[in-house]
C-alpha cells in the first residue's frame, strides 16, 4: 500500500543479527499489525483494489495480491499444524476448511500427500 514493489526473494528475508530474539520478532509482528490497523482505519476500505499491484509474479490487481497473500499464509498455517500433529502436539485451534471458505486453498496441505 506504500507503493513499494514486491521483489522476488522478499519472503526469504531473515532478521538481522541481533534482531532475532523472540521478543524482537514479536515486536516486529506487533508493529506490522499496528501499521495495518492504522491503514485500515484510514484509507484502507476506500483503496482502489482494482489497481495494479507491483509484484514479481505477474500482472495482478491489489485484490488478487491480497487474496493470494491471505490464502498462501493460511496454507503455511495448515502445514505448521500438520507438523505439530506429527510431533504429537495437538494444535490449539487448527483452522478448518470453513475458515478458508471463499479462498482458493489447495485441497492438500502438502503437494506429495
HELIX and SHEET records of a PDB file:
HELIX    1   1 UNK A   10  UNK A   12  5                                   3    
HELIX    2   2 UNK A   22  UNK A   41  1                                  20    
HELIX    3   3 UNK A   44  UNK A   46  5                                   3    
HELIX    4   4 UNK A   62  UNK A   86  1                                  25    
HELIX    5   5 UNK A   97  UNK A  100  5                                   4    
END                                                                             
